[in-house]
Amino acid sequence: LVSDWSSDVCSSDLGQYPEEPNVHFRYGAFLYLQDFDRGVEEIKRALELAPDHVPALVGLTVICLKHEDLEHALEYGERAVKAGPGDFSTHLAMGRVLLAKENPAGAAAQLEAAVKLAPAIPEARFTLASAYSRLGRKADAARELAEFKRLEDLGK
């Protein structure tokens, strides 16, 4: 019942606001859970309307990364960082892509930016610890892992 109601509301919003990128992005994120292709299509529609739409760029970066499409993940990640250099999520997503592409130095730089912008985000700390570990920076990795655990404990 809730998903039917949500789908109806989202469809209604699309009809009322067909040129609003946020509506397409949110509807696409909702659809993605049920219908991958339609969800991604709606998120891409948000980018057609607003090529620098940070949530859509980050969303597509993460989706491509999850589906191991690293080239497209890199493309969307680069666009996300360019569109939202002050948004920690762009750096976190790009750092994850670079880590997946076996570029721990590049990943560390992006993840350090994410941590600087949002020091209380556990995922950024954990991913930065992974990058440091791959670089052989054991003390830095241990520090970030300890901070990750501390933040996780605070959230419980």
C-alpha positions as CSV (number, residue, x, y, z in Angstrom):
1,L,0.0,0.0,0.0
2,V,2.7,2.5,0.9
3,S,4.7,1.9,-2.3
4,D,1.5,2.2,-4.4
5,W,0.7,5.5,-2.6
6,S,4.3,6.8,-3.0
7,S,4.3,5.8,-6.7
8,D,1.1,7.7,-7.3
9,V,2.4,10.8,-5.5
10,C,5.6,10.8,-7.4
11,S,3.8,10.3,-10.7
12,S,1.5,13.2,-9.8
13,D,4.5,15.4,-9.0
14,L,6.1,14.6,-12.4
15,G,2.9,15.7,-14.0
16,Q,2.8,18.9,-12.0
17,Y,6.5,19.7,-12.3
18,P,7.8,18.0,-15.5
19,E,10.8,20.4,-15.7
20,E,11.9,20.1,-12.0
21,P,15.1,18.1,-11.8
22,N,14.6,17.3,-8.1
23,V,11.3,15.6,-8.8
24,H,12.8,13.4,-11.5
25,F,15.8,12.6,-9.2
26,R,13.6,11.6,-6.3
27,Y,11.2,9.7,-8.4
28,G,14.1,7.9,-10.0
29,A,15.6,7.0,-6.7
30,F,12.2,5.6,-5.6
31,L,11.8,3.7,-8.9
32,Y,15.4,2.3,-8.8
33,L,14.4,0.2,-5.8
34,Q,11.7,-1.6,-7.9
35,D,12.7,-1.1,-11.5
36,F,16.4,-0.4,-12.1
37,D,16.2,0.8,-15.7
38,R,13.3,3.1,-15.2
39,G,14.9,4.5,-12.0
40,V,18.2,5.3,-13.8
41,E,16.3,6.8,-16.7
42,E,14.5,9.2,-14.4
43,I,17.7,10.1,-12.6
44,K,19.3,10.8,-16.0
45,R,16.3,12.9,-16.9
46,A,17.2,15.1,-13.9
47,L,20.6,15.6,-15.5
48,E,19.1,16.5,-18.8
49,L,17.2,19.3,-17.0
50,A,20.2,20.3,-14.8
51,P,23.6,18.9,-15.9
52,D,25.2,20.0,-12.6
53,H,22.5,18.4,-10.4
54,V,24.8,17.1,-7.6
55,P,22.4,14.5,-6.1
56,A,21.8,12.9,-9.5
57,L,25.5,12.9,-10.3
58,V,26.3,11.3,-6.9
59,G,23.5,8.9,-7.3
60,L,24.6,7.7,-10.7
61,T,28.2,7.5,-9.5
62,V,27.1,5.2,-6.7
63,I,24.8,3.2,-8.9
64,C,27.5,2.6,-11.5
65,L,30.0,1.7,-8.8
66,K,27.6,-0.8,-7.3
67,H,27.1,-2.4,-10.8
68,E,30.8,-2.4,-11.4
69,D,30.6,0.0,-14.3
70,L,33.7,1.9,-13.2
71,E,34.2,4.0,-16.4
72,H,30.7,5.5,-16.0
73,A,31.2,5.8,-12.3
74,L,34.4,7.7,-12.9
75,E,32.7,10.0,-15.4
76,Y,29.8,10.8,-13.1
77,G,32.1,11.1,-10.1
78,E,34.3,13.7,-11.9
79,R,31.3,15.7,-12.9
80,A,29.9,15.5,-9.3
81,V,33.1,16.9,-7.8
82,K,33.3,19.6,-10.4
83,A,29.6,20.5,-9.8
84,G,29.8,20.3,-6.0
85,P,33.3,20.8,-4.8
86,G,32.0,21.9,-1.4
87,D,29.8,18.9,-0.9
88,F,31.4,16.0,1.0
89,S,29.2,13.4,-0.8
90,T,30.9,14.2,-4.2
91,H,34.3,13.6,-2.8
92,L,33.2,10.4,-0.9
93,A,31.7,9.0,-4.1
94,M,34.7,9.9,-6.2
95,G,37.0,8.4,-3.5
96,R,35.1,5.2,-3.6
97,V,35.4,5.0,-7.4
98,L,39.1,5.7,-7.3
99,L,39.6,3.0,-4.7
100,A,37.7,0.6,-6.9
101,K,39.9,1.6,-9.8
102,E,43.0,0.7,-7.8
103,N,44.1,4.3,-7.3
104,P,44.5,4.6,-3.6
105,A,46.5,7.8,-3.7
106,G,43.8,9.6,-5.7
107,A,41.1,8.0,-3.5
108,A,42.9,9.3,-0.3
109,A,43.0,12.8,-1.7
110,Q,39.2,12.8,-2.4
111,L,38.4,11.1,0.9
112,E,40.5,13.6,2.8
113,A,38.5,16.3,1.2
114,A,35.3,14.5,2.2
115,V,36.5,14.1,5.8
116,K,37.5,17.8,6.0
117,L,34.1,18.9,4.8
118,A,32.1,16.4,7.0
119,P,34.3,15.0,9.8
120,A,31.5,13.2,11.5
121,I,30.5,10.9,8.6
122,P,31.6,7.3,9.5
123,E,31.6,6.0,6.0
124,A,34.1,8.6,4.9
125,R,36.4,7.7,7.8
126,F,36.2,3.9,7.0
127,T,36.8,4.4,3.3
128,L,39.8,6.7,4.0
129,A,41.2,4.1,6.3
130,S,41.0,1.6,3.5
131,A,42.8,4.0,1.1
132,Y,45.5,4.6,3.7
133,S,45.9,0.8,4.3
134,R,46.4,0.2,0.6
135,L,49.0,2.9,0.6
136,G,50.8,1.3,3.5
137,R,50.1,4.2,5.8
138,K,49.3,2.0,8.8
139,A,49.3,4.6,11.5
140,D,46.9,6.8,9.4
141,A,44.7,3.9,8.6
142,A,44.5,2.9,12.3
143,R,43.7,6.5,13.3
144,E,40.8,6.7,10.7
145,L,39.5,3.3,11.7
146,A,39.5,4.3,15.4
147,E,37.6,7.5,14.5
148,F,35.2,5.4,12.4
149,K,34.5,3.1,15.3
150,R,34.0,6.1,17.7
151,L,31.5,7.7,15.3
152,E,29.7,4.4,14.9
153,D,29.4,4.0,18.6
154,L,28.0,7.6,19.0
155,G,25.3,6.7,16.4
156,K,24.1,3.7,18.3
